[in-house]
Amino acid sequence: MTPSLKGKRVLIVGAAGGIGAATAEAFASAGASVLAAGRPGPKLEALGTRIAAEPVALDILDNPAIEAFFDKASPFDHVVITAAATKGGTVDALSLEDAKASMESKFWGAYRIARACRIADRGSITFVSGFLSRRPSASSVLQGAINAALEALGRGLALERAPIRVNTVSPGLIDTPLWGGMGKAEREAMFARTRERLPARRVGQPEDVAQAILFAATNPFATGSTIVVDGGGTIA
């Protein structure tokens, strides 16, 4: 049974993305008052209207703006960071500029939010990493390293910020708009291969990850954990 979050204030950073939007909807359905943060635009506005969330323009690369936002905001009960913009590729093919920008976004973006946010007593912070931290790919070495760094950050902050709880959710392949740049036939072929390989025999959906994030935020005995939601991808 989904716990009631009535009266709780929740900030979802990266709410315009597939996982972020599903997470915002999950918290809103549980009764939370949701602030949906991200890049301003139609997706964020539409989400705010659909779930009666307050849209907030927040750039994870802009530390002064992040600090100013949290200085003015009341403490949140739960903060979830799903925002990230990373580029794949082998280490020798990916430019240093693109590699640094990826780290700047996914790792340092989450770091900035975690550093500045104010959390209510017994509240939580949840990061979103990815299963490449445990099952490396020869074509996505940097992404695996960034995810591993995020998970280590979560474990360390769980000690530093206690009794605030800090967890990480690690998804596998999820069917989100992230794959929209691929041709439809190519994307469907990739999903078909994934379904055959995974023990779960299906491709993950944003709602699968949102459910795990909701668990991490609301279970009072979960902290310093990495919750893997990958359909068995790590073991396949």
C-alpha positions in Angstrom: 0.0 0.0 0.0 1.4 3.4 -1.0 2.0 5.5 2.2 0.2 8.8 2.5 2.3 11.8 2.0 -0.4 14.3 2.8 1.1 17.5 4.1 4.6 16.6 2.9 6.6 18.9 0.7 8.6 17.2 -2.1 11.0 18.7 -4.7 11.6 16.7 -7.9 14.6 18.1 -9.8 14.5 17.1 -13.4 10.7 16.7 -13.4 10.4 17.4 -17.1 12.2 14.1 -18.0 10.5 10.7 -18.3 11.6 9.4 -14.9 11.2 12.8 -13.2 7.7 13.2 -14.5 6.7 9.7 -13.4 8.2 10.4 -10.0 6.4 13.7 -9.6 3.1 11.9 -10.4 3.8 9.1 -7.9 4.4 11.6 -5.1 1.4 13.7 -6.0 -0.8 10.5 -6.1 0.4 9.8 -2.6 -0.9 13.2 -1.5 2.4 15.2 -1.4 2.7 18.8 -2.3 5.0 18.6 -5.3 7.4 21.2 -6.7 8.4 20.2 -10.1 11.8 21.7 -10.9 13.7 21.8 -14.2 14.3 23.7 -17.4 11.3 26.0 -18.1 9.2 24.9 -21.0 6.0 23.2 -22.2 6.8 19.9 -20.7 7.3 21.3 -17.2 4.2 23.5 -17.5 2.1 20.6 -18.7 3.2 18.4 -15.9 2.4 21.1 -13.3 -1.1 21.4 -14.8 -1.7 17.6 -15.0 -0.8 16.8 -11.4 -1.4 20.2 -9.8 2.4 20.6 -9.1 4.2 23.9 -8.8 6.6 24.3 -11.7 10.0 25.8 -10.7 12.7 26.9 -13.1 16.0 25.5 -11.7 19.3 24.9 -13.5 21.5 22.2 -11.9 24.5 23.9 -13.4 23.8 27.3 -11.8 25.1 27.1 -8.2 24.2 30.7 -7.2 20.6 30.2 -8.4 20.4 26.9 -6.6 21.6 28.4 -3.3 19.3 31.4 -3.7 16.3 29.0 -4.3 16.9 27.0 -1.2 17.7 30.1 0.9 14.2 31.3 0.2 12.4 27.9 0.3 11.1 26.3 3.5 12.7 22.9 4.3 11.5 20.0 2.1 10.5 16.6 3.4 11.9 14.8 0.4 14.2 15.9 -2.4 14.7 13.7 -5.5 17.3 14.5 -8.2 16.7 12.9 -11.6 18.2 15.6 -13.8 21.2 14.8 -16.0 22.6 15.3 -19.4 25.4 12.9 -20.3 27.0 11.8 -23.6 28.0 8.2 -24.3 31.0 7.0 -26.2 34.3 5.3 -25.6 37.0 7.1 -23.6 39.2 7.7 -26.6 36.4 9.0 -28.8 34.6 11.2 -26.3 36.1 14.7 -26.1 37.3 15.9 -22.8 34.9 18.8 -23.0 31.9 16.4 -23.4 33.2 14.2 -20.7 33.6 17.1 -18.2 30.2 18.4 -19.2 28.6 15.0 -18.4 30.3 14.9 -15.0 29.3 18.5 -14.4 25.7 17.7 -15.1 24.9 14.4 -13.5 27.4 14.2 -10.6 28.1 17.9 -9.8 24.4 18.8 -10.5 23.3 16.3 -7.9 26.1 17.4 -5.6 25.0 21.1 -5.8 21.4 20.2 -5.0 22.4 17.9 -2.0 24.8 20.5 -0.7 22.3 23.4 -0.7 19.0 21.8 0.1 17.4 22.0 3.5 15.6 18.9 4.6 13.0 18.6 7.4 13.7 16.2 10.3 13.6 12.6 9.2 13.3 13.6 5.6 15.2 12.2 2.6 17.4 12.8 -0.5 17.2 10.4 -3.4 19.7 10.3 -6.3 19.2 8.4 -9.6 22.3 6.7 -11.0 22.2 3.7 -13.4 23.2 0.0 -13.5 26.3 0.8 -15.6 28.0 1.4 -12.2 27.8 -2.3 -11.6 27.8 -3.7 -15.1 30.3 -1.6 -17.2 29.9 -1.2 -20.9 32.9 -0.7 -23.2 31.0 2.0 -25.0 29.8 3.9 -21.9 32.8 3.8 -19.5 32.3 7.4 -18.3 28.6 7.0 -17.6 29.4 4.0 -15.4 32.0 5.9 -13.5 29.6 8.9 -12.9 26.9 6.5 -11.7 29.4 4.8 -9.3 30.4 8.2 -8.0 26.8 9.2 -7.3 26.2 6.0 -5.4 29.3 6.6 -3.3 28.1 10.1 -2.6 24.8 8.8 -1.4 26.4 6.4 1.0 28.7 9.0 2.4 26.0 11.6 2.8 23.8 9.1 4.6 26.4 9.2 7.3 27.1 13.0 7.2 23.5 14.1 7.1 22.0 11.5 9.5 19.2 11.2 10.5 18.3 12.6 7.1 18.2 9.5 4.9 20.1 9.4 1.6 19.6 6.7 -1.0 20.2 6.1 -4.7 18.0 4.3 -7.2 19.8 2.6 -10.0 17.7 1.9 -13.2 18.5 -0.3 -16.1 17.2 0.3 -19.6 14.1 2.4 -19.3 11.7 3.4 -22.1 11.9 7.2 -21.9 12.0 10.1 -24.3 15.8 9.8 -23.9 15.7 7.3 -26.8 13.6 9.6 -29.0 16.7 10.5 -31.1 16.9 6.9 -32.4 14.9 5.8 -35.4 11.8 4.0 -34.5 12.9 0.7 -36.1 16.3 0.8 -34.4 14.8 1.6 -31.0 12.2 -1.2 -31.2 15.0 -3.6 -32.2 17.0 -2.6 -29.2 14.1 -3.0 -26.9 13.3 -6.4 -28.4 16.9 -7.6 -27.8 16.7 -6.3 -24.3 13.4 -8.1 -23.5 15.0 -11.4 -24.7 18.1 -10.8 -22.5 16.5 -9.7 -19.3 15.2 -12.2 -16.7 12.1 -9.9 -16.3 11.4 -10.3 -20.1 10.4 -6.6 -20.4 11.8 -3.2 -20.8 11.6 -0.9 -17.8 9.1 2.0 -17.7 9.5 5.3 -15.8 6.8 4.2 -13.4 9.0 1.3 -12.3 11.7 3.6 -11.3 9.3 6.1 -9.7 7.9 3.3 -7.5 11.5 2.5 -6.2 12.1 6.2 -5.5 8.9 6.5 -3.6 10.0 3.5 -1.5 13.4 5.0 -0.8 11.9 8.2 0.3 9.2 6.8 2.5 10.8 3.7 4.2 12.1 5.1 7.5 14.7 2.3 7.7 16.3 2.7 4.3 19.4 4.8 4.1 22.8 4.6 2.4 21.3 2.1 0.0 21.4 1.6 -3.7 18.1 0.1 -5.0 18.6 -1.6 -8.4 15.6 -1.6 -10.7 17.0 -3.1 -13.9 14.9 -6.2 -14.7 17.9 -8.4 -13.8 20.2 -6.6 -16.2 23.1 -6.6 -13.7 23.0 -10.4 -13.5 22.0 -11.3 -17.1 
